[in-house]
């Protein structure tokens, strides 16, 4: 029971963060760090298939947050958590719609 409660609260807090974040800022940040170049190497085309493919990894808002944190860390973007929240907000608005 505790695990479900904690997960529920964490999801709620994350959702609140995504709503408080600015998708427009996130879009600019993604362009600035050229995220599409890595995505193009992975899936081809313009890179957007990484978000739209049937076999995509991200199926929930917490997973999207975790993936953005992973990519940010791997690419050493220097983003703070609030910056990552902007990117999550944009990706959710543009592609995921959680």
Helices and strands as residue ranges (DSSP letters): H 2-20, H 23-32, H 35-43, H 49-52, H 61-74, H 81-91, I 92-96
